[in-house]
Amino acid sequence: MIEQVDVLVIGAGPVGMTLALALADGPYKVTLVDRRALAAQAGDPRALALSHGARQLLEQLAAWPTRAATPIETIHISQRGGFGRTVIERSDYDLPALGYVVRYRDLAGALATRLNDNAVLEAAEIIEIAPGDDRVTVTLRHQGVVRHIATRLLIHAEGTPGDDPAVTVSDYHQHAVIAEVTPTPGHDRRAWERFTADGPLALLPLGTEYSVVFTLPPAKADAVMALTDDSFLAALQAQFGGRLSFSAPGPRSRFPLALRLRRHLVAGRQAWIGNTAQTLHPVSGQGFNLGLRDAWQLAATLLARGLDPSALAAYAASRRLDRHGGAFFTDNIVRTFSTDFGPLKLVRGLGLLALDLCPPARHFVAKRMIWGARAWP
Ligand SMILES: Cc1cc2nc3c(=O)[nH]c(=O)nc-3n(C[C@H](O)[C@H](O)[C@H](O)COP(=O)(O)OP(=O)(O)OC[C@H]3O[C@@H](n4cnc5c(N)ncnc54)[C@H](O)[C@@H]3O)c2cc1C
């Protein structure tokens, strides 16, 4: 027996779930498939910085995790061992916050509670994908049963892709070591982005803690993962400087970092969204914000234009500027700032100083972080 759906989404991560929710009031039958149980998302250690624009979209889906979100009121950007710094303040933008920090698990939980019962086939294994002219047929195993599902559109939201000739990969030779630490004095809703020769160090306010994203070359990341808690705090302190002190570190996790860009977002009746479409360096927290806008834009296009490959082509065209802008922005920040080369350090310092002294330039950067492509001229 072949089951029929309108939209099948592979991957019930935050981006796949956002798409399903954004389509929920429309006429389409939507099913999500994930290889894991949704409960497994509770073990994800990441904290995500979300833009004000992301909050607005999630609120429209009634999936904004209000109590779990910590507002960012100030962002302090500096470089280790060099002059120049920029401070971005909420009060300059007439917004309740510059952005918010949320644990991945709280965000995923808020989205999951909004899904209809039986919307997700959990712990399912995809066996085959067979594209056809008016349907894509997906064969999968769920609860020991092999099922065939014919879908008018197949949307991929499986997260970061592995090696795939359809994806260009640029390895940063950096790993992110993440952990939560308690700051003294308190964080006062201030986020820090500190550029070092090893890579960017970000501190994001989260509850009473800081969520630390400590970017390092792979060998140093090995060493930092192996440190005792006290030595880890000392290494963090050395990289950050003396303005705050840290204690009570939580468990550490690591993520290898590369820019992965899928060349084409659409093939026939299939489309790619979220991290499987583009995986960026976490500097400046763009990844999920971009994936959320992918899902939102795709849903709006399908609701307006129907489930036709031409709608997918329109979707792909509409995402070009945002995804390439985000990739270009983060890639350039990482490459320009992750070096101790003297003249570059001078240029960076002058750049940070210029941003600080020149409000229009600072607003240009801040607005892109707050709104994404909506802020592009
Ligand atoms: C250290 C770090 C810090 C980050 N910080 C930020 C930040 O501050 N702000 C921000 O916006 N972004 C940040 N990101 C990026 C953010 O985590 C991702 O952009 C976001 O999680 C992507 O969501 P997704 O739903 O596309 O993919 P995922 O969250 O990876 O979800 C993919 C889902 O697909 C499922 N899946 C995978 N393969 C299959 C398969 N074959 N069949 C069925 N299901 C499958 C998985 O089980 C999973 O549930 C950060 C990333 C890292 C690594």
The ligand as an SDF file (V2000), in Angstrom:
LIG
                    3D

 53 58  0  0  0  0  0  0  0  0999 V2000
   28.4040   25.2750   18.5780 C   0  0  0  0  0  0  0  0  0  0  0  0
   27.2340   25.8030   17.7890 C   0  0  0  0  0  0  0  0  0  0  0  0
   26.6240   26.9770   18.1770 C   0  0  0  0  0  0  0  0  0  0  0  0
   25.5630   27.4860   17.4290 C   0  0  0  0  0  0  0  0  0  0  0  0
   25.0140   28.6750   17.8080 N   0  0  0  0  0  0  0  0  0  0  0  0
   24.0200   29.2160   17.0780 C   0  0  0  0  0  0  0  0  0  0  0  0
   23.4500   30.4530   17.4570 C   0  0  0  0  0  0  0  0  0  0  0  0
   23.8560   31.0960   18.4250 O   0  0  0  0  0  0  0  0  0  0  0  0
   22.4090   30.9470   16.6940 N   0  0  0  0  0  0  0  0  0  0  0  0
   21.9460   30.2810   15.5970 C   0  0  0  0  0  0  0  0  0  0  0  0
   21.0160   30.7910   14.9390 O   0  0  0  0  0  0  0  0  0  0  0  0
   22.4740   29.1050   15.2210 N   0  0  0  0  0  0  0  0  0  0  0  0
   23.5060   28.5510   15.9230 C   0  0  0  0  0  0  0  0  0  0  0  0
   24.0280   27.3620   15.5600 N   0  0  0  0  0  0  0  0  0  0  0  0
   23.4640   26.6770   14.3820 C   0  0  0  0  0  0  0  0  0  0  0  0
   22.1810   25.9080   14.7420 C   0  0  0  0  0  0  0  0  0  0  0  0
   22.4720   24.9460   15.7350 O   0  0  0  0  0  0  0  0  0  0  0  0
   21.6490   25.2160   13.4920 C   0  0  0  0  0  0  0  0  0  0  0  0
   21.5470   26.1620   12.4470 O   0  0  0  0  0  0  0  0  0  0  0  0
   20.2710   24.5980   13.7330 C   0  0  0  0  0  0  0  0  0  0  0  0
   20.3220   23.6410   14.7600 O   0  0  0  0  0  0  0  0  0  0  0  0
   19.8100   23.9330   12.4370 C   0  0  0  0  0  0  0  0  0  0  0  0
   18.5670   23.3260   12.6300 O   0  0  0  0  0  0  0  0  0  0  0  0
   18.0890   22.1820   11.6360 P   0  0  0  0  0  0  0  0  0  0  0  0
   16.7120   21.8500   12.0720 O   0  0  0  0  0  0  0  0  0  0  0  0
   18.3540   22.5740   10.2370 O   0  0  0  0  0  0  0  0  0  0  0  0
   19.1030   20.9610   11.9090 O   0  0  0  0  0  0  0  0  0  0  0  0
   19.2920   20.0890   13.2100 P   0  0  0  0  0  0  0  0  0  0  0  0
   19.0880   20.8980   14.4250 O   0  0  0  0  0  0  0  0  0  0  0  0
   20.6110   19.3890   13.0490 O   0  0  0  0  0  0  0  0  0  0  0  0
   18.1230   18.9960   13.1250 O   0  0  0  0  0  0  0  0  0  0  0  0
   18.1350   18.0210   12.0970 C   0  0  0  0  0  0  0  0  0  0  0  0
   17.1650   16.8990   12.4460 C   0  0  0  0  0  0  0  0  0  0  0  0
   17.1690   15.9720   11.3500 O   0  0  0  0  0  0  0  0  0  0  0  0
   17.2600   14.6350   11.8460 C   0  0  0  0  0  0  0  0  0  0  0  0
   17.8940   13.8070   10.8110 N   0  0  0  0  0  0  0  0  0  0  0  0
   19.1640   13.8400   10.3780 C   0  0  0  0  0  0  0  0  0  0  0  0
   19.3740   12.9380    9.4080 N   0  0  0  0  0  0  0  0  0  0  0  0
   18.1900   12.2990    9.2290 C   0  0  0  0  0  0  0  0  0  0  0  0
   17.7680   11.2520    8.3680 C   0  0  0  0  0  0  0  0  0  0  0  0
   18.5970   10.6830    7.4960 N   0  0  0  0  0  0  0  0  0  0  0  0
   16.4990   10.8400    8.4460 N   0  0  0  0  0  0  0  0  0  0  0  0
   15.6310   11.4100    9.3180 C   0  0  0  0  0  0  0  0  0  0  0  0
   15.9810   12.4140   10.1690 N   0  0  0  0  0  0  0  0  0  0  0  0
   17.2410   12.8450   10.1030 C   0  0  0  0  0  0  0  0  0  0  0  0
   18.0790   14.7760   13.1200 C   0  0  0  0  0  0  0  0  0  0  0  0
   17.8250   13.6850   13.9950 O   0  0  0  0  0  0  0  0  0  0  0  0
   17.5940   16.1170   13.6810 C   0  0  0  0  0  0  0  0  0  0  0  0
   16.4750   15.9550   14.5420 O   0  0  0  0  0  0  0  0  0  0  0  0
   25.0930   26.8190   16.2760 C   0  0  0  0  0  0  0  0  0  0  0  0
   25.7000   25.6170   15.8910 C   0  0  0  0  0  0  0  0  0  0  0  0
   26.7580   25.1240   16.6300 C   0  0  0  0  0  0  0  0  0  0  0  0
   27.4010   23.8370   16.2000 C   0  0  0  0  0  0  0  0  0  0  0  0
  1  2  1  0
  2  3  1  0
  2 52  2  0
  3  4  2  0
  4  5  1  0
  4 50  1  0
  5  6  2  0
  6  7  1  0
  6 13  1  0
  7  8  2  0
  7  9  1  0
  9 10  1  0
 10 11  2  0
 10 12  1  0
 12 13  2  0
 13 14  1  0
 14 15  1  0
 14 50  1  0
 15 16  1  0
 16 17  1  0
 16 18  1  0
 18 19  1  0
 18 20  1  0
 20 21  1  0
 20 22  1  0
 22 23  1  0
 23 24  1  0
 24 25  2  0
 24 26  1  0
 24 27  1  0
 27 28  1  0
 28 29  2  0
 28 30  1  0
 28 31  1  0
 31 32  1  0
 32 33  1  0
 33 34  1  0
 33 48  1  0
 34 35  1  0
 35 36  1  0
 35 46  1  0
 36 37  1  0
 36 45  1  0
 37 38  2  0
 38 39  1  0
 39 40  1  0
 39 45  2  0
 40 41  1  0
 40 42  2  0
 42 43  1  0
 43 44  2  0
 44 45  1  0
 46 47  1  0
 46 48  1  0
 48 49  1  0
 50 51  2  0
 51 52  1  0
 52 53  1  0
M  END
$$$$
